[in-house]
Amino acid sequence: MSIFDLSGRTAVITGGNGGIGLGMAEGLAAAGATVVLAGRNAAKGAAAAKQIADAGGKAAFAEVDVTSEASCRALIDNAAAKHGRLDILVNNAGTNIRKVPDILTLEEWHAVMDTNLTSAFVCTHAAYPHMKKAGGGKIINIGSMMSIFAASFSPAYAASKGGIVQFSRACATAWAKDNIQVNSVLPGWIDTDLTKGARREVQGLHERVLARTPAGRWGNPQDFAGIAVFLSSAASDFVTGTAIPVDGGFSVQG
C-alpha cells in the first residue's frame, strides 16, 4: 500500500540500537526508509544496523550522547547532510532510576530528565529547520503508560514521560502549519533490558503485569514496528498531537 511507503525517507531513532527503538527501526526499514540508529554503544549499534541490512533494509549507526546538546545537534545535522534530508525523528532514548521520591537525589532527577525529556527537546529543536525546509516531517516521541499514571518507585521517570506528551502537543500545534506531525507513543510493559531491571528490583512485578494486561503477555519490541510506520507515513498526515498507548490494554483495564 503506497500510503505506508517510506522509500526515499530518512529516519533518525535515538536509542535505536536495541529494545523499542530497534523494533521501530526495523519497521521503518521494512517500509523503505533509511534508518540512522543513534546510541552510545558502537558495537551494539553496528550489530543492530547489520541485522537490519541482513533483512534487506538500509541502516547506519551514529554514536550520540543524548545528555549533550552538542552531540544531539551533531547527530541531526550530520544525518541530514549525509542522506540529503531528514523526514522522521523518533525520540526514544530513555533511562530510569527506581527510587521513591524521598530518597531520589537531585543528581538522579536530572540524569533521568536530561536523558528522557531534554534530549527530545534538543533533537526536535535541531530537526525542525531540516523538516521545514523539506516541506514537512514526522516526529514520534516515546512516552510511557506512566505518562498516564505513576508508580511510587519512578517519580522522575513519570514526570519526564508526562512531559513528553505535553511537549509533543505543544510542537504539534506550533508546527501543523509546516506540515510537521508530532505524536507520542506510550508503551506499556515491554520486554526490554530496561524492564528486566524492573523485574529484578520490584518483587512480584511480572505476575502483576500479566494479571492486569488483557492481552495476557508482556509486549515485545516488534509490537512497535506497525505504529512507527503509521506515524511516519502519509497514512497519518491528519494525525497530530496524539498519545497512543501500545500496551496490550494495560491502561484501560479496570
N, C-alpha and C positions, 0 to 999 in steps of 0.2 A: 504494500500500500504506500503510494508516494507521499501521503500526508505525514508518514513517520520516517521518511528517508532523510538521513543526515549526511549523505555523501557530500564531500567538499567542506564540511564544517569542522572547526577546531574546538576542542573542549579541554579545559584545564580542571582537574579534580584534585583538590588538596586532600592529603591522606588517601590518595588513590592507589597506593601500593598494597592495600590489604583491607579486609573487612567490607563494610558497606560501600566504601569508596571504590574498591575494586569491583564489587558486584555491579555498581552503576557504570563504571568504565567499560566493563565487558558488554553491557547492554548497548552503550553508546557506540562502541566499536563495531558491534554486530550490525548496527543500523547504518554504518558507513562513515562515522566520524573518526577523525584523527584525535586520539586522546593523549594528553600530557599528564602523566601520573606524578604528582608532586608529593614529596615526603622527605624525611630525614635519613632513612636507611637506604643507602645506594644499592646494596646487594639485594635487598628485598624488592626495591623498585625495579631493578634490572630483571629480576625473575618474574615480576608481575607483567612487565612490558613484553617479555619473551612469551609468557603464557598467552597473552592476547594476540601477539603476532603469529604464534603457532596455530591459533584458531582462525587465522585469516584476516585479523584486524590490523590497524595501524596504531602503534603506540610508542611512546618515548617516555623516559623518566627524567625528571628535573628535581634536583635537590633544593630544598627550601627549609628555612626555619620560620615557621608561621608566627613566632613571637617577635620577629624582627621586621619592622616596616620596610627597610631597605631590601630585605630578602624577598618579601611578598611582592613588592613593586617590580623587582627584577624578574621574578617568575612570570608575572603577567606580561610585562613589556617584551621579554625575550621570547615567550611563546608566540605572541602576536607577530613579532618581527620574523621569527624563523619560519612560521607557517603562513605568513601573509595575512592573517586575520584571527580574530578571537570571537567566537559565536556563543560559546557556552562556558559558564563558570559554575562549578559545584564546590561550595564551601563546606567541606566535610570534616576537616581536621578537628579532632577533639580529644579531650582528656577528662579525667575525673579524680578527685581526691575524696575518699569516702570517710567523712567525719561529721559528727553532729555540730551545729553552729557554734556552741560554746567552746569547742576545742580547736576549731578551724583557725589558722593564723591568717593574718593579712597577706603574708607572702604566698600562702597556698591559695587564697582567694584570687589574687592577681594571676597566679600561674594558670588557673582554670579559665578565668575570664579572658586573659590575653590569648590563650590558645583557641577557645571556643567562639568567642564573640568579637574581640578586637581584630583578630585575623580576618574574619569575614568582612568586617568593615573595610580594612585596608585593601584586601584583594578586590572587593567590589568597587571601591573608590578608584583603584588603578584600572579596572576593566571598563568602567563606564565610557571614557573617551574613545576607546577602541570600538566598542559596540555602537556608540552613537555615530561614529564615522562610517561604520559598515551599514547603517540603516536599521539596526535592531540587534537583539540578543536575548539570551535566556540565562537567568541566574537562579540556581537552586541552592538554598541554604538548609543545612541539615539541623533540625531541631531535635525533639525527643518527645516521648509521651510525658516527660517532665516539663515540657512547655505547657502542658495542660494541668497537671497536678504534681505534687512534690513528694519527696521522701526525706525522712529525718536525717539520713546519712549523706545527702547530696545537696546542701544549700547553695554552694557556688555553681554547681552543675545546673541545678534547676533554674537559678537566676540567669545564667548565660543562655540557656535554651529558651526560656521565656523571652529574653531579649532578642534572640534570633527571629522569633515570629514577628515582634513589633518592628524590628529593623527591616525585615522583608516587606512588611506592609507599607512602611514609610517610603522605601525605594520604589515599590510598585506604583504608588500614587504619584510620586515625583517623576517617574520615567516612562509612564504609559505613553506620553506624547512622543517619546523617542522610539517607540515600538520595542521596548525592553520589558519583558515579563519577568517578574521576580516572585518566586514561590518558596514555601517551606515544605519539607518532608519531615514527618515526625515518626521516627522508628519506635517500635515497641521493644520487647525483649528479644534481641537478636544474638545469635551465637557467634560472637567475635572475641578477639583477645581481650578487649575492654570488659566484656561481661563475664568472661572466665574469671577475672579478678573479683568481680562482684559475687559470683557464686562461691568463691573460696572465703570471702570475708563476711558474707551475710548468710547466717545459718537458716536453712530451710527455703532459701530463695527459689531454687529450681522447682521445688514442689509447688510453691505458691503461684509461680508464674504459670505452670501447666494447669493448675486448678482454675485460674481466672481467665485464661485465654480460650475463647470459644473454638479457635482452630485446633486446640489441643496439642500445640507444639511451640517450640521456640522458632523464631524466624531465622533465615539464613541470608547471607549477602546477595545471593541470586534473586531473592524476592524483590530486590530494588532495581533490577535491570529494566523492567517494564515502565515503572513510574519515571525513571530517569529519561527514557526515550520519549515518553509522552510529554513531559515538561520541557524537553529540549527541542521539540519538533513543532511543525506548523499545526499539529493537532491541538496544541494548547495556546494558540495565538490570542484567544479571548479569555484566557485563564490567568489571572494575576492577583497577587496578594493573598493567596490561599495558604492554608496549613493543612496538609493531607496526612492523616495517620496511616502508617503501614505497620500494623501491629496485630494482625490476626483477630481483631475485635477486642483486644485487651481494654482499650479506653472506653468502650461502650458497654462493657459487661457490668450488670448491676451487682 
